[in-house]
Amino acid sequence: MILFVTGVSGFVGKNFLNFLKKEKENFEILALVHQRDIPLEWPIVEKIKGDIRDIDSLEKAFSKRKIDGFCIWQQLLSQRI
């Protein structure tokens, strides 16, 4: 099963990956990250550099493989101008 996951470098996202490690099903993770050099302790993660707010990033990520499910573990910060 291939899961598209965002926010894997944050607290909730990292704990979610740890939870998946304990499951018996084999998961492959397609992770949307801001920087590719983020260390992730998961052997089957493919990192795609992008931003959840950028539609081109999402189209690139979804075109790489067939996605079975997705999880968004990311806080979107708004900025007042």
C-alpha positions as CSV (number, residue, x, y, z in Angstrom):
1,M,0.0,0.0,0.0
2,I,1.4,3.4,-1.0
3,L,0.5,6.3,1.3
4,F,1.1,10.0,0.4
5,V,2.0,11.8,3.6
6,T,2.8,15.4,4.4
7,G,4.3,16.8,7.6
8,V,6.6,13.8,8.2
9,S,9.3,16.0,9.6
10,G,7.1,17.4,12.4
11,F,6.1,15.8,15.7
12,V,2.8,14.3,14.7
13,G,4.1,13.1,11.3
14,K,7.2,11.4,12.8
15,N,5.0,9.6,15.4
16,F,2.6,8.5,12.6
17,L,5.6,6.9,10.8
18,N,6.6,5.2,14.0
19,F,3.0,3.9,14.3
20,L,3.1,2.5,10.8
21,K,6.3,0.7,11.5
22,K,4.5,-1.4,14.1
23,E,1.7,-2.4,11.7
24,K,1.9,-5.8,10.0
25,E,1.0,-4.4,6.6
26,N,3.8,-3.2,4.4
27,F,3.4,0.4,3.7
28,E,5.4,2.5,1.2
29,I,5.5,6.2,2.0
30,L,5.6,8.9,-0.6
31,A,6.5,12.0,1.5
32,L,6.1,15.6,0.5
33,V,8.9,17.5,2.2
34,H,10.3,21.1,2.0
35,Q,13.9,19.8,1.9
36,R,15.1,16.4,0.6
37,D,17.9,16.2,3.2
38,I,15.5,15.8,6.1
39,P,16.5,12.6,8.0
40,L,13.6,10.2,8.2
41,E,13.9,6.9,10.1
42,W,11.9,4.9,7.6
43,P,13.5,2.6,5.1
44,I,10.8,2.8,2.5
45,V,10.2,6.6,2.1
46,E,10.4,8.3,-1.2
47,K,10.8,12.0,-0.6
48,I,9.4,14.6,-3.0
49,K,10.4,18.2,-2.6
50,G,7.4,20.5,-2.6
51,D,4.8,22.4,-0.7
52,I,1.3,21.4,0.2
53,R,0.1,24.9,-0.8
54,D,1.6,24.6,-4.3
55,I,-0.7,22.8,-6.8
56,D,2.3,22.0,-9.1
57,S,4.0,20.2,-6.2
58,L,1.0,18.1,-5.5
59,E,0.5,17.2,-9.2
60,K,4.1,16.1,-9.4
61,A,3.8,14.0,-6.3
62,F,0.6,12.3,-7.4
63,S,1.9,11.6,-10.9
64,K,4.9,9.6,-9.6
65,R,2.9,6.6,-8.5
66,K,-0.6,5.2,-7.9
67,I,-1.5,6.5,-4.4
68,D,-3.7,4.2,-2.2
69,G,-4.3,6.7,0.6
70,F,-3.1,10.0,2.0
71,C,-2.5,11.6,5.4
72,I,-1.9,15.3,5.9
73,W,0.0,16.0,9.1
74,Q,0.9,19.6,8.6
75,Q,0.0,22.8,10.2
76,L,-0.7,25.5,7.7
77,L,0.4,28.8,9.1
78,S,-1.4,31.9,7.9
79,Q,0.4,35.2,7.8
80,R,-1.3,38.6,8.4
81,I,-0.1,41.4,6.2
